[in-house]
Amino acid sequence: MSTTDIDLHEALEVPARSWLRGLVDRGPDLAAQMGTTISALRGTRRPEYIAVIGGKGGAGKTTTSVALGSVLAGTGRDRVVVVDSIPDKGTLRLKFPADQSARSLHELAGRTDQINSYAALRPFLLSNDLGLDGMWSSRHRDLQFDGSVYDEVLDFLTADYRVIVADCGTSAISAAASAVFARATQLVVVTPAQVDGFYALLETFDELSEMGHRICWGMRCRSSTGCPSRLRSTSTRSTPS
């Protein structure tokens, strides 16, 4: 079948009445039309903040964060960064090649107005062979300032990154995790297939509920764990969805 035999509107499942329909014309050059449509979509979509959390330590949250970010960076065309959002001793830095040196994200806070290019941001970044960047947090910091630090850094990163993966550790109520969840569009919950892991999972959902978030599970999910979900906020500070 040639491109002239394809109804692009049907192929893209474009609604009969939508702004997207106006981007696609009937014509023989399907590849060019697809490129135009995708470019328009990519230009209008908001950044994705993916929060990775789990109530039980050692379940693989940091490994999952780096693996997920690496897959997205390696298969997509957008820049992806994973951010250490754990309030205590995170191990994100150990997931990147050991021969790298990078300044912590806490050193970036307060200096974002001086960073005017990706090249200027590089001294604060770790990276792997798949193109994933990483930002680690300092263990020697005053936790009472974490909220403002992460607010500044997370907002600043959207200038260079389409996807931001945040390794939030075991608690959703830390200042760092709260900053992440105020922006989160996707949620990944990591828990072991054990009884105590299940109870830790319930406690995590209770924390999110108490913070005013509502978890919207994917309708096609058939598993009780590891389901992709979205966050919606019922509090005064809205969460993108």
Residue pairs with C-beta under 8 A, 6 or more apart in sequence:
3 28
3 29
3 30
3 31
4 28
6 30
7 26
8 14
8 24
8 26
8 30
8 33
8 34
9 21
9 24
9 26
12 20
12 24
12 37
14 20
14 21
14 24
15 21
20 37
20 40
20 41
23 36
23 37
23 40
24 33
24 36
24 37
25 33
27 33
42 78
42 162
45 162
46 185
46 240
47 158
47 161
47 162
47 163
47 164
47 185
48 162
48 163
48 164
48 185
48 186
49 154
49 164
49 166
49 180
49 183
49 184
49 185
49 186
49 240
50 68
50 163
50 164
50 165
50 166
50 184
50 185
50 186
50 187
50 188
51 166
51 168
51 177
51 180
51 181
51 184
51 186
51 187
51 188
51 231
52 61
52 64
52 65
52 68
52 165
52 166
52 167
52 168
52 188
52 190
53 61
53 168
53 169
53 170
53 172
53 177
53 187
53 188
53 189
53 190
53 204
54 60
54 61
54 170
54 189
54 190
54 191
54 200
54 201
54 204
55 170
55 171
55 191
55 197
55 199
55 200
55 201
55 203
55 204
56 170
56 191
56 192
56 196
56 197
56 200
57 170
59 190
59 191
59 192
59 197
60 190
61 167
61 168
61 169
61 170
61 190
62 86
62 90
62 91
62 92
62 95
62 167
63 95
64 188
64 190
65 82
65 92
65 165
65 166
65 167
66 82
66 92
66 95
66 96
66 128
66 132
66 134
66 167
68 165
68 188
69 80
69 81
69 82
69 132
69 134
69 163
69 165
70 128
70 130
70 132
71 130
72 78
72 80
72 132
72 163
72 165
73 79
73 80
73 130
73 131
73 132
73 133
74 130
74 131
74 132
76 162
76 163
78 161
78 162
78 163
79 118
79 131
79 133
79 160
79 161
79 162
79 163
80 131
80 132
80 133
80 161
80 162
80 163
80 164
80 165
81 125
81 132
81 133
81 134
81 135
81 157
81 160
81 161
81 163
81 164
81 165
82 92
82 132
82 133
82 134
82 135
82 164
82 165
82 166
82 167
83 105
83 134
83 135
83 153
83 154
83 157
83 164
83 165
83 166
83 167
83 180
84 90
84 92
84 93
84 105
84 134
84 135
84 136
84 137
84 167
85 137
85 150
85 166
85 167
85 168
85 169
85 176
85 177
85 179
85 180
86 92
86 137
86 167
86 168
86 169
86 176
87 143
87 146
87 169
87 171
87 174
87 175
87 176
87 177
88 139
88 169
89 139
90 136
90 137
90 167
90 169
92 134
92 136
92 137
92 167
93 126
93 134
93 136
95 134
96 126
96 127
96 128
96 134
97 126
97 128
100 126
100 127
102 123
102 124
102 125
102 126
102 134
102 135
102 136
103 123
103 124
104 124
104 135
104 136
104 137
104 138
105 124
105 135
105 136
105 137
105 138
105 149
105 153
106 137
106 138
106 141
106 149
107 124
107 138
108 115
108 121
108 124
108 135
108 153
108 156
109 148
109 149
109 152
109 153
110 152
112 152
112 153
112 156
114 120
115 121
115 156
118 160
121 160
124 135
125 133
125 134
125 135
126 133
126 134
126 135
126 136
127 133
127 134
128 134
133 161
135 153
137 176
141 149
143 174
143 175
144 175
146 174
146 175
146 176
146 179
147 175
147 176
147 178
147 179
149 176
150 175
150 176
150 179
150 180
151 179
154 164
154 166
154 179
154 180
154 183
157 164
158 164
166 177
166 180
166 184
168 174
168 176
168 177
168 180
168 181
169 177
170 200
171 177
171 207
172 178
172 181
172 204
172 207
172 208
172 211
173 207
173 211
178 211
181 208
181 211
181 213
181 231
181 239
182 233
182 237
182 239
183 239
183 240
184 231
184 239
184 240
185 230
185 231
185 239
185 240
185 241
186 228
186 229
186 230
186 231
187 215
187 228
187 229
187 230
187 231
188 226
188 228
189 201
189 204
189 225
189 226
189 229
190 226
191 197
191 198
191 200
191 201
191 225
193 225
201 225
205 215
208 215
208 231
211 235
212 233
212 234
212 235
213 231
213 232
213 233
213 234
213 235
213 239
214 231
214 232
214 233
214 234
215 229
215 230
215 231
215 232
216 229
216 230
216 231
216 232
216 241
217 227
217 229
218 227
218 228
218 229
221 227
221 228
230 241
231 239
231 241
232 239
232 241
233 239
